[in-house]
Amino acid sequence: MHAMQYTIALPADYDMEVIRKRVLTRSHRTDGFPGLETKAYLLRERGVDGSPVNLYGSFYLWRETEGMNRFLWGGEGFGGIVTDFGRPAVRHWAVAGDAGGPGAGEPTAGPTAASGYAEALPGGVDPAEAVPQALAAMDRRARTPGVYRTVVALDPRRWELTHFTLWTGAVPPDQPGDRYQVLHLSHGKAVRCDR
């Protein structure tokens, strides 16, 4: 599996209702997208949950690279972002592990918040030691009340681990990283894509 994220910084006085309306009217387009596991539509709003910025973005888990490629340059998805906001940098990682939490079993509760942070592996640290430690921490986090799903992904170019968690309520204050509002969660279908 692959993880992918892009974010778009918005002006401090930007009307964030524009983003909420955009997600409300367009997010259905990625529901059932081939090769997609999940896509979280994310928002950070200046002054909310300690955010100093307005930001719009998405975090994806892809089952298949063909689906990710189709989304990015196959004319089925990313073009709307490029047209409306320009072409943002897209970060992507190999997923080292992911786990559902207690919130995933709640039939009426979907994720409403997310947290994420990156952790650089110090030079000389063997990934064969660091990644299992990160996965053990992920497994502990997965048992935290309110966790919907949690992921650890690795960027081997930068030797950086990314920790991303979806929550069914507010992000607990003891959790590190940036906090996001989750406006919508799309689920794909497991169908192999043709180019």
Salt bridges, closest charged atoms under 4 A:
GLU17 OE2 - ARG20 NH1 3.09
ASP31 OD1 - HIS184 NE2 2.96
GLU37 OE1 - ARG63 NE 2.65
GLU37 OE2 - ARG149 NH1 3.23
GLU45 OE1 - ARG20 NH2 2.65
GLU66 OE2 - ARG192 NH2 2.57
GLU76 OE2 - ARG70 NE 2.87
ASP84 OD2 - ARG22 NH1 2.49
ASP84 OD2 - ARG26 NH1 3.00
ASP98 OD2 - ARG149 NH2 2.41
GLU119 OE1 - HIS163 NE2 2.74
GLU160 OE1 - ARG91 NH2 2.40
GLU160 OE2 - ARG158 NH2 3.58
ASP178 OD1 - ARG44 NH1 3.65
